[in-house]
Amino acid sequence: MMVMSMKKISIFVVGLIVFGTLFVSLSAQQRIAVLPFKNLDGKLEFNEWCFNLQDSLAKSLKNMDIQENQFRIVPIDSVEFALAELNLDPDNPQYFTDLWKAVKKMNVTKVVSGEFNVQGETIIINAKIYDVKLKLPLPNNQARDVFRKVNNVYDAIPEITQALFPGM
């Protein structure tokens, strides 16, 4: 009789452990990496915006979920380390392929990436959320063709954040 009850208790405990593990994995917050923006213009004087837009957008998205209930933004220094570890060069044709190797090392579920192009005194910015498994941008919640004057480039961050946030 004692053996039977011990067996039931051990099955119950194992069941609780399995259920608990499953619950934690399903309710775990998403880790999201914000990557440097791509300078489609190619002029070196605009390269600082690649990292400044990345940093500003990461901070803005983080402020949308300060308690990190829905997602956690990977710190910028961790993103930079993962990219530097593979010595990624945006001018290299293999950059996009190698970029996904760095993303895999960060253990994230989504990636935010963008690009910009300067046309005269206007900058055009696009930003997208990518599904890491598919390596494709999600069809919704993209910030497309956000136009700003060059001297007001960071005024675009709130608009981009509002477009992307529902997809986080």
MIDODREN-32854 format. One record per atom (N, C-alpha, C): z, y, x; residue in three letters. Coordinates in pm, whole numbers, padded with zeros to 5 digits, always signed. Layout:
<gutors>
ZYXALA...
</gutors>
This chain:
<gutors>
+00000-00119+00082MET+00000+00000+00000MET+00000+00126+00087MET+00080+00124+00194MET+00090+00238+00285MET-00043+00259+00357MET-00112+00151+00393VAL-00239+00159+00462VAL-00343+00226+00372VAL-00342+00191+00243MET-00437+00247+00148MET-00417+00397+00134MET-00296+00445+00126SER-00271+00588+00110SER-00305+00664+00239SER-00280+00605+00355MET-00318+00668+00481MET-00470+00682+00491MET-00541+00581+00441LYS-00686+00584+00443LYS-00737+00697+00352LYS-00678+00711+00236LYS-00716+00818+00143LYS-00688+00955+00203LYS-00572+00967+00268ILE-00536+01095+00329ILE-00634+01130+00441ILE-00668+01033+00525SER-00760+01061+00635SER-00900+01096+00583SER-00944+01031+00476ILE-01074+01064+00416ILE-01069+01205+00358ILE-00958+01239+00294PHE-00940+01373+00238PHE-00943+01479+00350PHE-00874+01455+00460VAL-00870+01550+00571VAL-01009+01567+00632VAL-01079+01457+00653VAL-01215+01464+00708VAL-01305+01542+00612VAL-01291+01518+00484GLY-01369+01591+00383GLY-01342+01741+00389GLY-01216+01778+00404LEU-01180+01919+00415LEU-01242+01983+00540LEU-01238+01911+00649ILE-01294+01963+00774ILE-01445+01984+00759ILE-01514+01887+00702VAL-01659+01899+00682VAL-01690+02015+00588VAL-01616+02025+00478PHE-01637+02134+00382PHE-01610+02268+00447PHE-01503+02278+00523GLY-01468+02403+00590GLY-01574+02445+00689GLY-01622+02351+00767THR-01727+02380+00865THR-01855+02427+00795THR-01893+02361+00689LEU-02011+02398+00613LEU-01994+02537+00553LEU-01878+02566+00496PHE-01853+02696+00435PHE-01860+02807+00539PHE-01800+02786+00654VAL-01802+02888+00759VAL-01944+02912+00808VAL-02021+02807+00827SER-02157+02825+00878SER-02247+02894+00775SER-02225+02869+00647LEU-02306+02933+00544LEU-02267+03078+00521LEU-02141+03109+00542SER-02096+03245+00516SER-02089+03331+00642SER-02131+03277+00755ALA-02126+03353+00880ALA-02220+03471+00873ALA-02177+03580+00931GLN-02261+03699+00931GLN-02381+03680+01024GLN-02485+03752+00991GLN-02607+03745+01072GLN-02592+03833+01195GLN-02644+03785+01306ARG-02651+03866+01427ARG-02792+03923+01433ARG-02800+04053+01453ILE-02929+04121+01454ILE-02941+04202+01582ILE-03054+04185+01650ALA-03081+04262+01773ALA-03182+04371+01743ALA-03153+04491+01790VAL-03248+04602+01781VAL-03311+04617+01919VAL-03442+04596+01925LEU-03515+04600+02052LEU-03568+04740+02081LEU-03598+04768+02207PRO-03658+04898+02238PRO-03791+04914+02165PRO-03821+05036+02125PHE-03947+05065+02058PHE-04061+05061+02160PHE-04181+05032+02113LYS-04298+05030+02199LYS-04367+05166+02196LYS-04404+05213+02311ASN-04476+05339+02324ASN-04625+05308+02319ASN-04686+05323+02202LEU-04829+05293+02187LEU-04917+05402+02248LEU-04859+05517+02272ASP-04932+05628+02331ASP-04965+05599+02476ASP-04871+05534+02546GLY-04892+05498+02685GLY-04852+05606+02785GLY-04823+05727+02739LYS-04782+05833+02831LYS-04637+05811+02873LYS-04614+05806+03003LEU-04482+05776+03057LEU-04377+05877+03013LEU-04415+06000+02986GLU-04317+06101+02948GLU-04249+06070+02813GLU-04310+05981+02735PHE-04252+05945+02606PHE-04168+05817+02612PHE-04163+05752+02728ASN-04090+05625+02740ASN-03941+05636+02709ASN-03882+05752+02732GLU-03739+05766+02702GLU-03712+05745+02553GLU-03810+05775+02469TRP-03792+05754+02326TRP-03782+05605+02291TRP-03841+05519+02372CYS-03832+05375+02347CYS-03687+05332+02333CYS-03605+05378+02426PHE-03464+05338+02430PHE-03377+05428+02343PHE-03411+05555+02334ASN-03333+05646+02249ASN-03348+05611+02101ASN-03470+05576+02060LEU-03490+05533+01920LEU-03417+05401+01894LEU-03423+05310+01990GLN-03350+05183+01978GLN-03201+05209+01959GLN-03144+05289+02045ASP-03001+05318+02041ASP-02961+05390+01912ASP-03040+05490+01873SER-03009+05566+01752SER-03017+05479+01627SER-03120+05394+01621LEU-03135+05307+01505LEU-03025+05202+01500LEU-02988+05145+01615ALA-02880+05047+01619ALA-02750+05108+01570ALA-02720+05230+01614LYS-02597+05298+01569LYS-02603+05328+01420LYS-02717+05372+01373SER-02732+05405+01230SER-02716+05281+01143SER-02777+05170+01183LEU-02763+05045+01107LEU-02619+04995+01110LEU-02556+05008+01225LYS-02417+04965+01237LYS-02327+05047+01144LYS-02357+05175+01131ASN-02279+05261+01042ASN-02297+05225+00895ASN-02404+05156+00862MET-02426+05113+00723MET-02335+04996+00685MET-02284+04924+00785ASP-02193+04811+00761ASP-02086+04812+00871ASP-02003+04914+00868ILE-01903+04935+00973ILE-01809+04815+00986ILE-01772+04753+00875GLN-01680+04639+00877GLN-01749+04509+00919GLN-01881+04514+00936GLU-01962+04398+00973GLU-01945+04282+00874GLU-01946+04316+00746ASN-01936+04214+00642ASN-02067+04140+00621ASN-02179+04210+00638GLN-02309+04149+00613GLN-02381+04108+00742GLN-02366+04189+00845PHE-02437+04161+00969PHE-02363+04225+01086PHE-02399+04179+01204ARG-02344+04233+01328ARG-02462+04271+01418ARG-02464+04396+01460ILE-02567+04443+01552ILE-02526+04404+01694ILE-02615+04337+01764VAL-02589+04298+01902VAL-02581+04426+01986VAL-02478+04439+02069PRO-02467+04560+02152PRO-02592+04581+02239PRO-02628+04707+02256ILE-02749+04742+02330ILE-02744+04687+02473ILE-02628+04690+02537ASP-02621+04640+02674ASP-02649+04490+02680ASP-02612+04416+02577SER-02644+04272+02572SER-02794+04250+02555SER-02857+04335+02474VAL-03002+04327+02456VAL-03072+04358+02589VAL-03028+04465+02655GLU-03087+04504+02783GLU-03070+04393+02887GLU-02953+04329+02888PHE-02928+04221+02983PHE-03023+04104+02958PHE-03040+04066+02831ALA-03128+03953+02798ALA-03273+03984+02838ALA-03316+04108+02818LEU-03453+04146+02855LEU-03469+04152+03007LEU-03368+04206+03075ALA-03373+04218+03221ALA-03366+04083+03290ALA-03293+03991+03229GLU-03277+03858+03287GLU-03412+03789+03307GLU-03504+03815+03215LEU-03638+03756+03225LEU-03738+03849+03292LEU-03689+03966+03340ASN-03772+04063+03409ASN-03898+04096+03327ASN-03876+04131+03201LEU-03988+04157+03111LEU-04054+04291+03140LEU-04184+04291+03142ASP-04264+04411+03166ASP-04354+04433+03045ASP-04334+04542+02971PRO-04416+04567+02852PRO-04565+04577+02879PRO-04602+04604+03004ASP-04745+04613+03038ASP-04808+04477+03064ASP-04725+04375+03075ASN-04774+04239+03099ASN-04826+04180+02968ASN-04945+04118+02969PRO-04999+04059+02846PRO-04909+03952+02784PRO-04823+03889+02864GLN-04734+03786+02813GLN-04603+03842+02759GLN-04590+03973+02757TYR-04464+04037+02718TYR-04415+03988+02582TYR-04504+03986+02483PHE-04462+03949+02348PHE-04411+03805+02343PHE-04475+03714+02414THR-04431+03575+02420THR-04297+03564+02491THR-04285+03631+02605ASP-04161+03627+02681ASP-04047+03695+02607ASP-04080+03794+02527LEU-03978+03865+02449LEU-03904+03768+02358LEU-03976+03673+02299TRP-03911+03577+02210TRP-03820+03481+02286TRP-03847+03460+02414LYS-03756+03380+02496LYS-03623+03453+02511LYS-03629+03583+02532ALA-03507+03664+02544ALA-03433+03668+02411ALA-03507+03680+02302VAL-03445+03682+02169VAL-03372+03552+02142VAL-03432+03441+02182LYS-03368+03310+02162LYS-03234+03304+02236LYS-03228+03362+02355LYS-03103+03361+02432LYS-02993+03444+02365LYS-03033+03542+02284MET-02934+03628+02217MET-02873+03562+02095MET-02931+03451+02050ASN-02878+03378+01935ASN-02867+03467+01810ASN-02978+03528+01773VAL-02983+03616+01656VAL-03069+03555+01547VAL-03048+03601+01424THR-03129+03552+01312THR-03243+03647+01279THR-03224+03776+01311LYS-03328+03875+01286LYS-03336+03972+01403LYS-03453+04032+01416VAL-03479+04130+01519VAL-03540+04253+01453VAL-03495+04369+01495VAL-03556+04494+01451VAL-03634+04548+01569VAL-03761+04578+01543SER-03846+04631+01649SER-03937+04737+01589SER-03982+04825+01673GLY-04068+04931+01623GLY-04162+04980+01731GLY-04249+05070+01689GLU-04342+05131+01782GLU-04368+05273+01736GLU-04416+05354+01828PHE-04450+05491+01793PHE-04576+05533+01867PHE-04642+05632+01811ASN-04762+05687+01870ASN-04756+05838+01851ASN-04788+05912+01954VAL-04786+06057+01949VAL-04930+06106+01933VAL-04950+06188+01833GLN-05081+06248+01806GLN-05062+06399+01800GLN-05094+06466+01908GLY-05074+06611+01914GLY-04926+06644+01911GLY-04883+06716+01810GLU-04742+06755+01795GLU-04669+06665+01695GLU-04733+06556+01654THR-04674+06466+01555THR-04653+06328+01614THR-04542+06268+01576ILE-04513+06130+01616ILE-04516+06044+01490ILE-04577+05928+01502ILE-04585+05832+01391ILE-04502+05711+01434ILE-04404+05675+01352ILE-04312+05567+01385ILE-04322+05456+01281ILE-04323+05332+01328ASN-04315+05214+01242ASN-04198+05129+01292ASN-04126+05068+01199ALA-04017+04977+01236ALA-04017+04861+01138ALA-03988+04741+01191LYS-03993+04619+01109LYS-03876+04529+01143LYS-03841+04446+01047ILE-03743+04340+01068ILE-03822+04211+01085ILE-03795+04139+01193TYR-03864+04013+01221TYR-03770+03896+01194TYR-03825+03792+01133ASP-03755+03665+01120ASP-03773+03590+01251ASP-03663+03553+01314VAL-03669+03491+01446VAL-03736+03354+01441VAL-03709+03277+01338LYS-03769+03143+01330LYS-03921+03151+01318LYS-03969+03242+01236LEU-04113+03255+01215LEU-04181+03344+01318LEU-04104+03430+01384LYS-04156+03528+01478LYS-04257+03620+01411LYS-04230+03650+01285LEU-04316+03737+01206LEU-04232+03843+01136LEU-04291+03960+01111PRO-04216+04062+01038PRO-04199+04022+00891PRO-04084+04055+00837LEU-04061+04031+00695LEU-04151+04126+00616LEU-04209+04080+00507PRO-04307+04164+00436PRO-04246+04286+00367PRO-04119+04281+00334ASN-04054+04394+00266ASN-03960+04465+00363ASN-03913+04577+00321ASN-03815+04653+00397ASN-03865+04689+00537ASN-03982+04748+00541GLN-04037+04800+00665GLN-04048+04951+00653GLN-04034+05017+00764ALA-04056+05162+00768ALA-04194+05183+00830ALA-04287+05224+00747ARG-04425+05239+00795ARG-04467+05386+00791ARG-04538+05423+00895ASP-04598+05556+00902ASP-04499+05668+00871ASP-04391+05670+00944VAL-04293+05776+00932VAL-04338+05888+01025VAL-04379+05999+00969PHE-04431+06111+01044PHE-04322+06215+01068PHE-04315+06264+01192ARG-04223+06372+01226ARG-04289+06458+01333ARG-04246+06583+01339LYS-04287+06668+01450LYS-04219+06615+01576LYS-04283+06627+01690VAL-04233+06573+01816VAL-04093+06627+01847VAL-04068+06752+01814ASN-03937+06808+01845ASN-03828+06766+01745ASN-03864+06690+01641ASN-03768+06640+01542ASN-03774+06488+01529ASN-03804+06419+01636VAL-03828+06275+01630VAL-03708+06199+01573VAL-03586+06240+01606TYR-03467+06164+01564TYR-03431+06189+01418TYR-03496+06286+01355ASP-03477+06308+01212ASP-03533+06190+01130ASP-03613+06107+01194ALA-03672+05992+01125ALA-03574+05876+01111ALA-03468+05873+01188ILE-03375+05759+01190ILE-03314+05732+01053ILE-03263+05832+00978PRO-03208+05800+00846PRO-03311+05738+00750PRO-03434+05785+00755GLU-03539+05728+00668GLU-03569+05584+00708GLU-03576+05559+00837ILE-03602+05423+00885ILE-03486+05330+00847ILE-03364+05379+00864THR-03245+05300+00829THR-03246+05263+00682THR-03275+05359+00595GLN-03278+05332+00450GLN-03385+05230+00414GLN-03498+05232+00484ALA-03606+05137+00455ALA-03568+04996+00501ALA-03500+04985+00616LEU-03469+04854+00673LEU-03343+04791+00617LEU-03245+04872+00583PHE-03112+04818+00548PHE-03112+04711+00439PHE-03188+04725+00331PRO-03183+04618+00229PRO-03229+04481+00282PRO-03307+04477+00388GLY-03354+04352+00445GLY-03259+04289+00545GLY-03150+04358+00571MET-03057+04308+00671MET-02974+04197+00610MET
</gutors>
